[in-house]
Amino acid sequence: VSTVPAGAADGLAAALRRPGAGGGGAGVLLDVVYAPWPTDLAAAWAERGGVVVGGSAMLLHQAAEQVRLMTGRPAPLEAMRTALERALAGAPG
């Protein structure tokens, strides 16, 4: 799990790209950054065959759970996903 600001793990990403470095493979990386995407760490992890889950999925599902808790109703997940994708498409970075 990476919860550091975008760019803060670039050194780790460079280390993952060195021959013989560990990481990736069957592992899963949850990189909570959602903009800019992908981060260098996420790209390096994927290059090594690892599975990457980006922060936008976490953000979406946290927001959906907040809507459910505050309203008692299921969140309109697909509408929220569309709004998030549109917002991120215009995000700087």
N, CA, C and O of each residue as an XYZ file, in Angstrom:
372
protein
N       0.852     -1.171      0.000
C       0.000      0.000      0.000
C       0.895      1.229      0.000
O       1.776      1.367      0.848
N       0.665      2.111     -0.947
C       1.413      3.360     -1.023
C       0.449      4.510     -0.775
O      -0.502      4.706     -1.530
N       0.699      5.268      0.289
C      -0.139      6.424      0.606
C       0.672      7.711      0.607
O       0.273      8.703      1.218
N       1.800      7.694     -0.071
C       2.657      8.879     -0.123
C       2.222      9.780     -1.273
O       1.585      9.307     -2.213
N       2.554     11.073     -1.216
C       2.176     11.979     -2.300
C       2.784     11.548     -3.637
O       3.806     10.863     -3.681
N       2.139     11.960     -4.708
C       2.638     11.649     -6.048
C       4.094     12.074     -6.160
O       4.452     13.188     -5.778
N       4.926     11.191     -6.680
C       6.338     11.472     -6.884
C       7.223     11.088     -5.714
O       8.435     10.953     -5.880
N       6.643     10.910     -4.533
C       7.455     10.608     -3.349
C       8.081      9.219     -3.405
O       9.081      8.971     -2.732
N       7.518      8.318     -4.187
C       8.047      6.953     -4.278
C       8.817      6.714     -5.572
O       9.052      5.566     -5.949
N       9.211      7.784     -6.255
C       9.937      7.620     -7.517
C      11.256      6.872     -7.324
O      11.673      6.124     -8.208
N      11.913      7.063     -6.186
C      13.151      6.330     -5.905
C      12.902      4.842     -5.798
O      13.699      4.038     -6.282
N      11.797      4.469     -5.165
C      11.426      3.054     -5.068
C      11.114      2.500     -6.451
O      11.482      1.368     -6.768
N      10.438      3.292     -7.272
C      10.131      2.858     -8.635
C      11.415      2.594     -9.409
O      11.514      1.603    -10.131
N      12.395      3.475     -9.261
C      13.682      3.283     -9.946
C      14.361      2.014     -9.452
O      14.949      1.277    -10.243
N      14.283      1.754     -8.153
C      14.887      0.540     -7.595
C      14.202     -0.709     -8.131
O      14.864     -1.714     -8.390
N      12.885     -0.659     -8.301
C      12.153     -1.809     -8.839
C      12.562     -2.114    -10.272
O      12.476     -3.257    -10.720
N      13.004     -1.094    -10.983
C      13.382     -1.279    -12.386
C      14.802     -1.812    -12.550
O      15.203     -2.154    -13.662
N      15.556     -1.887    -11.481
C      16.919     -2.428    -11.572
C      16.862     -3.933    -11.768
O      16.003     -4.600    -11.190
N      17.765     -4.479    -12.577
C      17.811     -5.933    -12.764
C      17.992     -6.645    -11.420
O      18.818     -6.249    -10.598
N      17.213     -7.691    -11.218
C      17.312     -8.487    -10.004
C      16.542     -7.938     -8.822
O      16.572     -8.532     -7.744
N      15.852     -6.817     -8.993
C      15.086     -6.238     -7.886
C      13.854     -7.081     -7.607
O      13.304     -7.706     -8.514
N      13.426     -7.100     -6.373
C      12.192     -7.803     -5.998
C      10.984     -6.935     -6.287
O      11.101     -5.852     -6.860
N       9.830     -7.421     -5.886
C       8.589     -6.670     -6.060
C       7.864     -7.077     -7.322
O       8.432     -7.713     -8.210
N       6.618     -6.705     -7.385
C       5.796     -7.067     -8.538
C       5.420     -8.528     -8.480
O       5.087     -9.043     -7.413
N       5.469     -9.202     -9.610
C       5.127    -10.618     -9.637
C       3.688    -10.850     -9.254
O       2.775    -10.287     -9.857
N       3.485    -11.680     -8.252
C       2.131    -12.030     -7.833
C       1.560    -11.019     -6.849
O       0.421    -11.168     -6.406
N       2.330     -9.992     -6.500
C       1.880     -9.024     -5.505
C       0.880     -8.025     -6.055
O       0.776     -7.812     -7.262
N       0.146     -7.416     -5.126
C      -0.830     -6.384     -5.467
C      -0.397     -5.085     -4.800
O      -0.078     -5.069     -3.611
N      -0.387     -4.003     -5.562
C      -0.053     -2.681     -5.045
C      -1.305     -1.824     -5.061
O      -1.923     -1.644     -6.110
N      -1.681     -1.297     -3.911
C      -2.742     -0.293     -3.840
C      -2.045      1.051     -3.713
O      -1.499      1.382     -2.661
N      -2.068      1.817     -4.785
C      -1.448      3.139     -4.810
C      -2.586      4.146     -4.747
O      -3.306      4.328     -5.729
N      -2.760      4.805     -3.600
C      -3.944      5.634     -3.403
C      -3.920      6.962     -4.158
O      -4.902      7.703     -4.128
N      -2.827      7.268     -4.825
C      -2.789      8.475     -5.660
C      -3.759      8.273     -6.829
O      -3.832      7.183     -7.397
N      -4.501      9.321     -7.183
C      -5.385      9.198     -8.342
C      -5.100     10.246     -9.402
O      -5.658     10.169    -10.496
N      -4.259     11.213     -9.118
C      -3.861     12.183    -10.136
C      -2.514     12.768     -9.729
O      -2.382     13.253     -8.606
N      -1.530     12.739    -10.583
C      -1.544     12.155    -11.927
C      -1.463     10.633    -11.866
O      -0.892     10.060    -10.939
N      -2.042     10.002    -12.865
C      -2.073      8.543    -12.932
C      -1.614      8.078    -14.291
O      -1.975      8.695    -15.294
N      -0.840      7.027    -14.370
C      -0.299      6.246    -13.261
C       0.932      6.917    -12.660
O       1.624      7.686    -13.327
N       1.190      6.618    -11.407
C       2.423      7.091    -10.787
C       3.577      6.253    -11.329
O       3.366      5.189    -11.912
N       4.794      6.744    -11.131
C       5.971      5.990    -11.559
C       6.032      4.653    -10.818
O       6.414      3.637    -11.396
N       5.654      4.658     -9.539
C       5.648      3.419     -8.763
C       4.654      2.418     -9.346
O       4.984      1.242     -9.502
N       3.445      2.868     -9.668
C       2.440      1.971    -10.241
C       2.915      1.400    -11.574
O       2.736      0.213    -11.844
N       3.519      2.243    -12.403
C       4.017      1.774    -13.699
C       5.130      0.746    -13.516
O       5.145     -0.280    -14.195
N       6.066      1.019    -12.599
C       7.172      0.080    -12.361
C       6.653     -1.245    -11.826
O       7.134     -2.306    -12.221
N       5.677     -1.191    -10.933
C       5.099     -2.416    -10.363
C       4.440     -3.243    -11.468
O       4.638     -4.456    -11.544
N       3.662     -2.588    -12.316
C       2.985     -3.289    -13.409
C       3.994     -3.873    -14.393
O       3.791     -4.974    -14.906
N       5.084     -3.143    -14.663
C       6.121     -3.648    -15.571
C       6.720     -4.953    -15.058
O       7.162     -5.787    -15.848
N       6.737     -5.132    -13.747
C       7.285     -6.347    -13.138
C       6.223     -7.439    -13.016
O       6.483     -8.488    -12.427
N       5.043     -7.206    -13.561
C       3.999     -8.225    -13.559
C       3.057     -8.159    -12.380
O       2.215     -9.041    -12.212
N       3.181     -7.133    -11.561
C       2.303     -6.996    -10.404
C       0.960     -6.394    -10.781
O       0.826     -5.742    -11.817
N      -0.016     -6.617     -9.942
C      -1.350     -6.051    -10.122
C      -1.379     -4.701     -9.410
O      -0.907     -4.579     -8.280
N      -1.931     -3.696    -10.071
C      -2.003     -2.354     -9.497
C      -3.463     -1.939     -9.375
O      -4.238     -2.065    -10.323
N      -3.827     -1.442     -8.198
C      -5.144     -0.853     -7.974
C      -4.900      0.614     -7.656
O      -4.171      0.942     -6.720
N      -5.510      1.485     -8.434
C      -5.294      2.914     -8.253
C      -6.215      3.527     -7.216
O      -7.207      2.925     -6.805
N      -5.870      4.721     -6.807
C      -6.610      5.413     -5.770
C      -8.012      5.821     -6.165
O      -8.858      6.030     -5.296
N      -8.280      5.942     -7.457
C      -9.623      6.364     -7.855
C     -10.671      5.329     -7.455
O     -11.794      5.695     -7.109
N     -10.324      4.052     -7.496
C     -11.273      3.011     -7.075
C     -11.569      3.138     -5.586
O     -12.720      3.014     -5.167
N     -10.541      3.382     -4.790
C     -10.739      3.544     -3.359
C     -11.574      4.794     -3.076
O     -12.502      4.752     -2.269
N     -11.246      5.898     -3.737
C     -11.981      7.143     -3.552
C     -13.462      6.950     -3.875
O     -14.331      7.394     -3.125
N     -13.740      6.289     -4.991
C     -15.122      6.045     -5.405
C     -15.886      5.249     -4.355
O     -16.996      5.622     -3.976
N     -15.302      4.168     -3.891
C     -16.024      3.297     -2.957
C     -16.120      3.896     -1.555
O     -17.078      3.620     -0.833
N     -15.145      4.708     -1.162
C     -15.276      5.437      0.107
C     -16.438      6.423      0.019
O     -17.242      6.528      0.946
N     -16.520      7.134     -1.082
C     -17.599      8.105     -1.265
C     -18.958      7.414     -1.300
O     -19.926      7.912     -0.725
N     -19.030      6.274     -1.970
C     -20.296      5.535     -2.044
C     -20.740      5.085     -0.655
O     -21.924      5.159     -0.325
N     -19.799      4.623      0.151
C     -20.150      4.199      1.510
C     -20.590      5.393      2.355
O     -21.492      5.261      3.183
N     -19.974      6.543      2.160
C     -20.392      7.739      2.890
C     -21.819      8.131      2.516
O     -22.610      8.499      3.384
N     -22.148      8.056      1.236
C     -23.514      8.357      0.797
C     -24.489      7.397      1.462
O     -25.535      7.818      1.956
N     -24.156      6.108      1.479
C     -25.039      5.112      2.093
C     -25.227      5.385      3.581
O     -26.344      5.313      4.092
N     -24.137      5.698      4.276
C     -24.223      5.953      5.714
C     -25.035      7.209      6.028
O     -25.760      7.243      7.022
N     -24.920      8.237      5.190
C     -25.615      9.496      5.470
C     -27.072      9.496      5.028
O     -27.900     10.197      5.611
N     -27.390      8.713      4.001
C     -28.758      8.747      3.467
C     -29.550      7.483      3.754
O     -30.778      7.485      3.676
N     -28.849      6.400      4.087
C     -29.532      5.121      4.277
C     -29.908      4.454      2.968
O     -30.611      3.444      2.963
N     -29.449      5.005      1.872
C     -29.765      4.456      0.547
C     -28.479      4.087     -0.180
O     -27.423      4.660      0.086
N     -28.571      3.129     -1.096
C     -27.382      2.794     -1.884
C     -26.971      3.987     -2.748
O     -27.813      4.727     -3.257
N     -25.694      4.148     -2.897
C     -25.180      5.243     -3.723
C     -25.342      4.907     -5.203
O     -25.288      3.738     -5.583
N     -25.540      5.924     -6.036
C     -25.609      5.707     -7.486
C     -24.190      5.517     -8.041
O     -23.601      6.437     -8.610
N     -23.665      4.316     -7.864
C     -22.253      4.047     -8.121
C     -21.825      4.391     -9.548
O     -20.776      5.006     -9.743
N     -22.613      4.007    -10.538
C     -22.199      4.276    -11.921
C     -22.196      5.768    -12.227
O     -21.306      6.250    -12.927
N     -23.169      6.500    -11.717
C     -23.178      7.956    -11.913
C     -21.982      8.591    -11.213
O     -21.370      9.524    -11.734
N     -21.657      8.081    -10.037
C     -20.501      8.597     -9.298
C     -19.206      8.269    -10.033
O     -18.293      9.093    -10.087
N     -19.127      7.056    -10.602
C     -17.931      6.663    -11.354
C     -17.735      7.583    -12.564
O     -16.623      8.033    -12.841
N     -18.822      7.853    -13.274
C     -18.756      8.732    -14.440
C     -18.307     10.135    -14.039
O     -17.466     10.734    -14.709
N     -18.866     10.657    -12.951
C     -18.481     11.991    -12.477
C     -17.011     12.025    -12.073
O     -16.309     12.994    -12.362
N     -16.546     10.973    -11.408
C     -15.145     10.907    -11.000
C     -14.228     10.864    -12.217
O     -13.226     11.577    -12.267
N     -14.566     10.035    -13.192
C     -13.743      9.931    -14.399
C     -13.676     11.267    -15.131
O     -12.619     11.655    -15.630
N     -14.799     11.965    -15.194
C     -14.814     13.280    -15.850
C     -13.962     14.279    -15.075
O     -13.219     15.061    -15.669
N     -14.069     14.251    -13.761
C     -13.282     15.176    -12.934
C     -11.792     14.898    -13.080
O     -10.993     15.827    -13.192
N     -11.418     13.626    -13.078
C     -10.002     13.281    -13.188
C      -9.446     13.578    -14.577
O      -8.260     13.878    -14.719
N     -10.285     13.499    -15.591
C      -9.829     13.810    -16.948
C      -9.415     15.275    -17.057
O      -8.576     15.625    -17.886
N     -10.002     16.126    -16.225
C      -9.661     17.538    -16.244
C      -8.677     17.939    -15.163
O      -8.336     19.115    -15.030
N      -8.215     16.954    -14.381
C      -7.291     17.254    -13.279
C      -5.927     17.638    -13.825
O      -5.458     17.051    -14.800
N      -5.288     18.620    -13.202
C      -3.940     18.979    -13.649
C      -2.959     17.854    -13.377
O      -3.162     17.042    -12.475
N      -1.902     17.814    -14.161
C      -0.882     16.794    -13.935
C      -0.743     15.935    -15.115
O       0.072     15.013    -15.115
